[in-house]
């Protein structure tokens, strides 16, 4: 299953230095895992974490989950070694933090060679260069780093995330224009299910493919929010049937529940059903 077609509802950060967490991740219902060599690993544990992660990925057992390795920045003493090590594993992609321009991805591509790349979008410069970053030929996806972005722009916390909307919108448009996956940032209060649900729904409604998570307890709420509901599936099925019946009669539009259904609505309906099929396929493992 390609990264473009597989579900990316819930994407959990796992510290690459914690063997037990790496083992437990094999059984968690997250759609993808970001194996973190950066923020979640202390400086004196960096080299050991790199080896621990290589062993865990070599042992396998992560199923169809997308496996992404977040390395340290290439401006640090660990970044290049992280990238070379990650390129030798069966990880699906390498995630570079604090991407400011496409040139940052060029540098990583020179080290990691053919591995697909992902970009952490978490700096003001990155927001302004989102279009060129999304257009990089080796890029598969973007991850919003909302904590770092909020700090860098001096934003205050608001439940509606209004101070971050410019950055979120720029990156979302850039990713969609290039057909890249894009993941919303983390929700820090991992015991606040209501707050998480609201933020998931906001990100889903904006168009994000899923959300990055800091704790396994957040997976169920996130998966539910980013999955088509039974009502969504029912509507999509009826829209397709009604449109096909209209076309068979030589008509260009149909009406479902008092609303016009055109070709573009049918395309969205088919995407909904394809997403359900992909989710069911992953869950059937």
N, C-alpha and C positions, 0 to 999 in steps of 0.2 A: 504494500500500500504506500503510495507516494505521500510526501508531506502535504501536498496540495489536496489530497482526497481524504486523508485520515482525520479523525476528530481531534480537535485541540482545545476542548472545553476547559479542562483543568490541567495546569502545568505546574508541577510541584518542584520547588527548589530543595535539593538535598545536599548537605555538606559532604564533600568528597572525602573528608578525613574521618567520617564516622562509619565504621564498618557495619554496625548494627542497623543504622538508618539505611545504608545501601542494600542490606539484605531485606529489610522490611518493605522497601520500595517495590520489590518484585511482586508483591501481593496487593499493592494498593490500587484502587480503581481510578487512578489518574490517567489521563490520556497521554501525557508526556512528562518527562522528568528533565530538569535542568540540574546536572551534576556540577555543583559549585566549587570551583577552586579559588574564587575571589573573596567576596565579603564574608562568607561563612567559615573561612579557614584562617587561623592565626598565622602571622608571619613565620614563626618557628615550626609550623606544621605543613608548610606549603609543599616541600619536596616529598614528605611522607604521604601527603594526600594524593599527590600525582601517582605514586606507586600503588596506593590503596585502590584508587579509582581504576587504574589499568587492570588490576587483578579482578575487581568486581565486574567490569565490562567483559573481560576475557571469560569469566565464568558464565556469563549470559543469564538467561532466565527473566529478561524484562519484556518478553513477548513483543506485541506490536506497538508498544509505547514508543513514541519518538524519543530518542536519547540525544540530548544536547549537552555539551560540555561548555560551561562558562569559564573561560580562562582569565588570568590576570591581564591587565593592560599591557600592551607591548612596550610601554614606557617604563615598566617595572623590571626588576631583575628576574622575575619569574615568567613573564609573559611568553617569550619565545620558546622556552623549554616546555611550557604548558601546551602551546600550540603544536609543537613537534610531537609531543607525547600523545596528545589527543588524536592527531592525524594517523597514528599507528593503531588506534583502537577501532572497534566497530561502531563507535558513536556515529549518529546520523548527521550531526552538524556541530560546528564550533561557534560559540556565542562570544562576541567581543564587547567588553564594557565600554561605555562612554565614547561611542562612535560620533565623531564630529563632522566627518566628511567621507566621501568615497575613497579618498586616499588612505584612510585608516584601514579600510577593507582590502585595498590593494596590497598593503604591507602584510596583512594577515594571510592573504591568498598566496603571497610569495613564500610563506613559511609552511602553510598547511596544504598547499598544492590543490588537489581536486576536491577536498572536503567542502560540502555546502556550508555557507556562512550565515549566521544570524547576527543582528546588530542590536545592542542595548541603546535605546533612545532615551537619554536622560540628562542632556545638557542643552542650554540655550542655543549653542552653535549647531548641535545636532538637529534641533527643531527647524532652524532656518535652512539647513541643508538636507532636509528629509527627502526631497524629490530626487536629488542626485544619489543619495544613499540607497534609496529603494530601487533605483535603476541599475545598481551594480550587478553585473552578469552572474556573479557567484552567490548573490544573496537569495535566501529562501524565505526569511521572515524577520520581523522586528518585534522587540519586546520593550514595552514602556517601562522606564525606571522612574516611577512617579515620586518616590521619596527623594531621590537625588535632584530631580528637576524642581520639585517644590523648594528644596533648600537653596538651590542656585538662583532661583528667581525671587526668593524672599517671600514666598506665598504662605499665607496662614491656612490652617486646616479648615475646610468647610465640607460638610457632608455632600453637598452638591458638586464639589470639585470645580466650581466656577473658575478659580484662578488658573487651573490647568487646562481648561478647554481649548485654548489656542494651540497649545502644544499637542494635545491629544488629537485635535482635528487635523493639524498639518500632517502628522505622521499617518493617521488613518487614511487620509486622501492619497498620500504618496504611496502607501502600501497597496491600496486598492487599484490605483492607476497602473501599477506594474504587476498586479496579480500575486502579490506576496502575502503570506500569512502575517497577522499582527495580533499581539497579545496585550491585554490590558495589564496595568501594574498591580502590585500586591495590595491587599487590605490588611492593615497592621493589627487590628484588634481581632485576633483569631477566635476569641470566645464570643464575639458579637455576631450571632448568626443573622439577626435582622439587618444589621448594618451591611454585612457581607452580601446578603441577598439583594438589598437595594442597589449596591454598587455593581454587582454582577448584572442586574437588569439594566442599569444605565449603560454599562459597557456593551451589553448585547444589543440594546436598542440603537446604539451609535454605529454598530457594525463590526465590533471586535470579534475575532474568531474564538476567543477564550480568555482566561485570566490566569495570571501567575499567582501562586499560592506559597505561603510560608509555613503551613502546618497541615498535616493530613486531615485534621478535623474540618477543614474547609472544602474538602473535595466533593462531598455529597451535595452541598448547597450549590456549588458552582456547576457541577455536572447537570443538575436539574435546571438551573437557570439558562444554560446554553444549549439545552436539548429542546428540540421541537416538542411542544405539548401535544397531548391527544387531540385537542381542539385544532392545533396547527395542522396536524396530519389529516384530520377529517376535512378541513377546509381545502387543503392542497389537493386532496383526492377528488373532491367535488368540483373544484375549479378545472382540473385537467379533463375530467369526464364531460363537463358542460361545454368546455371550449372545443373539444374534439367532436362533440355532437353538433355544435354550431358550424364548424368547418365542413363537416360532412354534408351540411345543408347549404353550403356555399356562402356562409356568413363569416364575418371577420371578428365578431365579438360575441361573448355570451354574458349572461347575467346570473350571479350567484349571491344570494342573500341581499338582493337589491343593489348590488354593486357590479359595475362593468368589469368583465374579465377579458383582457387582451393577451397577445402573445407574451408580453413582458411579464405579466402576472403568472402565466403558465410556466415560464422559465424559472421564476422564483419558486413556484410550487414543486417543480421537478427537483430543484436543489434541496428543498426541504425533505422530500422523500428520500433522496440520495444520502442526505446526512443521517437520517434515521437508519437507513440500511447499513451505513458505515459504522454507526454506534453499535447496532445489534451485532454486527460481524465481530467487532472488537470484544464485546461483552460475552460472546459465545466461546471465546478461547478457553 
